[in-house]
Amino acid sequence: MNSFKPQEKMSVRRLEDDWKIQTTKGNALFEKSSFCDARDTYRITVRLARWLLQRQTECREEGIPEQALHNIACANLGNTFLELGHLKTAENCFLDALDVASLAYNQKTPEVSGSDLRVAVLNYTGFCQRSARPPDTHLLASVGRRTATSSLSP
């Protein structure tokens, strides 16, 4: 069985450049209300961002904000699903970003990923407001407990 993964051969800089190209393309499609095409393009950006997350050390060495790219990709995809009326799938996109940011926050110092976690929380709560869906209060409370003594607090 061949376990070759093309993303392992690509530099993180190339993955980031591809992410930027696809994000720009997705944004243009979204602006034209071509939501199905934007969805397909944003799915690529999420995949690229996940590949970058798997190579965090290289990203840090190159100054690539892999966590922020993942937050943006998930928010773009989530907002597109919201436009398409797929509320549960949209919510899952925002929760994915929140889960990944929360995990990163727990594994690193708050200064490294605190702002990424804050962005993921704001994106999720913004989605809840726009969709009139109640937020998962247990999830937000657990994030709040983990960050109460960190730089996330005012």
Secondary structure as a PSIPRED ss2 file (coil, helix, strand):
# PSIPRED VFORMAT (PSIPRED V4.0)

   1 M C   1.000  0.000  0.000
   2 N C   1.000  0.000  0.000
   3 S C   1.000  0.000  0.000
   4 F C   1.000  0.000  0.000
   5 K C   1.000  0.000  0.000
   6 P H   0.000  1.000  0.000
   7 Q H   0.000  1.000  0.000
   8 E H   0.000  1.000  0.000
   9 K H   0.000  1.000  0.000
  10 M C   1.000  0.000  0.000
  11 S C   1.000  0.000  0.000
  12 V H   0.000  1.000  0.000
  13 R H   0.000  1.000  0.000
  14 R H   0.000  1.000  0.000
  15 L H   0.000  1.000  0.000
  16 E H   0.000  1.000  0.000
  17 D H   0.000  1.000  0.000
  18 D H   0.000  1.000  0.000
  19 W H   0.000  1.000  0.000
  20 K H   0.000  1.000  0.000
  21 I H   0.000  1.000  0.000
  22 Q H   0.000  1.000  0.000
  23 T H   0.000  1.000  0.000
  24 T H   0.000  1.000  0.000
  25 K H   0.000  1.000  0.000
  26 G H   0.000  1.000  0.000
  27 N H   0.000  1.000  0.000
  28 A H   0.000  1.000  0.000
  29 L H   0.000  1.000  0.000
  30 F H   0.000  1.000  0.000
  31 E H   0.000  1.000  0.000
  32 K C   1.000  0.000  0.000
  33 S C   1.000  0.000  0.000
  34 S C   1.000  0.000  0.000
  35 F H   0.000  1.000  0.000
  36 C H   0.000  1.000  0.000
  37 D H   0.000  1.000  0.000
  38 A H   0.000  1.000  0.000
  39 R H   0.000  1.000  0.000
  40 D H   0.000  1.000  0.000
  41 T H   0.000  1.000  0.000
  42 Y H   0.000  1.000  0.000
  43 R H   0.000  1.000  0.000
  44 I H   0.000  1.000  0.000
  45 T H   0.000  1.000  0.000
  46 V H   0.000  1.000  0.000
  47 R H   0.000  1.000  0.000
  48 L H   0.000  1.000  0.000
  49 A H   0.000  1.000  0.000
  50 R H   0.000  1.000  0.000
  51 W H   0.000  1.000  0.000
  52 L H   0.000  1.000  0.000
  53 L H   0.000  1.000  0.000
  54 Q C   1.000  0.000  0.000
  55 R C   1.000  0.000  0.000
  56 Q H   0.000  1.000  0.000
  57 T H   0.000  1.000  0.000
  58 E H   0.000  1.000  0.000
  59 C H   0.000  1.000  0.000
  60 R H   0.000  1.000  0.000
  61 E H   0.000  1.000  0.000
  62 E H   0.000  1.000  0.000
  63 G C   1.000  0.000  0.000
  64 I C   1.000  0.000  0.000
  65 P C   1.000  0.000  0.000
  66 E H   0.000  1.000  0.000
  67 Q H   0.000  1.000  0.000
  68 A H   0.000  1.000  0.000
  69 L H   0.000  1.000  0.000
  70 H H   0.000  1.000  0.000
  71 N H   0.000  1.000  0.000
  72 I H   0.000  1.000  0.000
  73 A H   0.000  1.000  0.000
  74 C H   0.000  1.000  0.000
  75 A H   0.000  1.000  0.000
  76 N H   0.000  1.000  0.000
  77 L H   0.000  1.000  0.000
  78 G H   0.000  1.000  0.000
  79 N H   0.000  1.000  0.000
  80 T H   0.000  1.000  0.000
  81 F H   0.000  1.000  0.000
  82 L H   0.000  1.000  0.000
  83 E H   0.000  1.000  0.000
  84 L H   0.000  1.000  0.000
  85 G C   1.000  0.000  0.000
  86 H C   1.000  0.000  0.000
  87 L H   0.000  1.000  0.000
  88 K H   0.000  1.000  0.000
  89 T H   0.000  1.000  0.000
  90 A H   0.000  1.000  0.000
  91 E H   0.000  1.000  0.000
  92 N H   0.000  1.000  0.000
  93 C H   0.000  1.000  0.000
  94 F H   0.000  1.000  0.000
  95 L H   0.000  1.000  0.000
  96 D H   0.000  1.000  0.000
  97 A H   0.000  1.000  0.000
  98 L H   0.000  1.000  0.000
  99 D H   0.000  1.000  0.000
 100 V H   0.000  1.000  0.000
 101 A H   0.000  1.000  0.000
 102 S H   0.000  1.000  0.000
 103 L H   0.000  1.000  0.000
 104 A H   0.000  1.000  0.000
 105 Y H   0.000  1.000  0.000
 106 N H   0.000  1.000  0.000
 107 Q H   0.000  1.000  0.000
 108 K C   1.000  0.000  0.000
 109 T C   1.000  0.000  0.000
 110 P H   0.000  1.000  0.000
 111 E H   0.000  1.000  0.000
 112 V H   0.000  1.000  0.000
 113 S H   0.000  1.000  0.000
 114 G H   0.000  1.000  0.000
 115 S H   0.000  1.000  0.000
 116 D H   0.000  1.000  0.000
 117 L H   0.000  1.000  0.000
 118 R H   0.000  1.000  0.000
 119 V H   0.000  1.000  0.000
 120 A H   0.000  1.000  0.000
 121 V H   0.000  1.000  0.000
 122 L H   0.000  1.000  0.000
 123 N H   0.000  1.000  0.000
 124 Y H   0.000  1.000  0.000
 125 T H   0.000  1.000  0.000
 126 G H   0.000  1.000  0.000
 127 F H   0.000  1.000  0.000
 128 C H   0.000  1.000  0.000
 129 Q H   0.000  1.000  0.000
 130 R H   0.000  1.000  0.000
 131 S H   0.000  1.000  0.000
 132 A C   1.000  0.000  0.000
 133 R C   1.000  0.000  0.000
 134 P C   1.000  0.000  0.000
 135 P C   1.000  0.000  0.000
 136 D C   1.000  0.000  0.000
 137 T H   0.000  1.000  0.000
 138 H H   0.000  1.000  0.000
 139 L H   0.000  1.000  0.000
 140 L H   0.000  1.000  0.000
 141 A H   0.000  1.000  0.000
 142 S H   0.000  1.000  0.000
 143 V H   0.000  1.000  0.000
 144 G H   0.000  1.000  0.000
 145 R H   0.000  1.000  0.000
 146 R H   0.000  1.000  0.000
 147 T H   0.000  1.000  0.000
 148 A C   1.000  0.000  0.000
 149 T C   1.000  0.000  0.000
 150 S C   1.000  0.000  0.000
 151 S C   1.000  0.000  0.000
 152 L C   1.000  0.000  0.000
 153 S C   1.000  0.000  0.000
 154 P C   1.000  0.000  0.000
